[in-house]
Amino acid sequence: MAQRSIESSYNSTGTIEELIKEIPGSRRNIARRFKQVTGITPIEYLQKTRIEAAKKLLVETNQQMTEVMVNSGYTDPKAFRKIFRKTVGMTPTGYREKFYMG
């Protein structure tokens, strides 16, 4: 349930608590069970889902970087670039330049 909730709402700018609020159980128990199943925490899964969405938008659309950022669930450009670079190993602009299909 938590995975489906994250995957269907990753682009909302809410917190992980808001995304999993409909799931019965404590946040701690949900996080523990989630990590047992996926190997990562719900927050890590949310970030991974958002970065994958951003990568797709970067290569399949010509949206401005701000649009890509917002459409993948981020509101802070600095945080978006930092997480993207840490996860992907290059900047969002560099990723687009290398893989853009337009």
SULUR-V789292 format. One record per residue. RES is the residue in one small letter. OMEGA is omega as a letter, one per 30 degrees, with the letter a starting at -180 (none if undefined). Layout:
res=RES omega=OMEGA
res=RES omega=OMEGA
This chain:
res=m omega=a
res=a omega=l
res=q omega=l
res=r omega=l
res=s omega=l
res=i omega=a
res=e omega=a
res=s omega=a
res=s omega=a
res=y omega=a
res=n omega=l
res=s omega=a
res=t omega=a
res=g omega=l
res=t omega=l
res=i omega=l
res=e omega=l
res=e omega=a
res=l omega=a
res=i omega=a
res=k omega=a
res=e omega=a
res=i omega=a
res=p omega=l
res=g omega=l
res=s omega=l
res=r omega=a
res=r omega=l
res=n omega=l
res=i omega=a
res=a omega=l
res=r omega=l
res=r omega=l
res=f omega=a
res=k omega=l
res=q omega=a
res=v omega=a
res=t omega=a
res=g omega=l
res=i omega=a
res=t omega=l
res=p omega=l
res=i omega=l
res=e omega=l
res=y omega=l
res=l omega=l
res=q omega=l
res=k omega=l
res=t omega=l
res=r omega=l
res=i omega=l
res=e omega=l
res=a omega=l
res=a omega=l
res=k omega=l
res=k omega=l
res=l omega=a
res=l omega=a
res=v omega=a
res=e omega=a
res=t omega=l
res=n omega=l
res=q omega=l
res=q omega=a
res=m omega=l
res=t omega=l
res=e omega=l
res=v omega=a
res=m omega=a
res=v omega=a
res=n omega=l
res=s omega=l
res=g omega=a
res=y omega=l
res=t omega=a
res=d omega=a
res=p omega=a
res=k omega=l
res=a omega=l
res=f omega=a
res=r omega=a
res=k omega=a
res=i omega=l
res=f omega=a
res=r omega=l
res=k omega=a
res=t omega=a
res=v omega=a
res=g omega=l
res=m omega=l
res=t omega=l
res=p omega=l
res=t omega=l
res=g omega=l
res=y omega=l
res=r omega=a
res=e omega=a
res=k omega=a
res=f omega=a
res=y omega=a
res=m omega=a
res=g omega=none
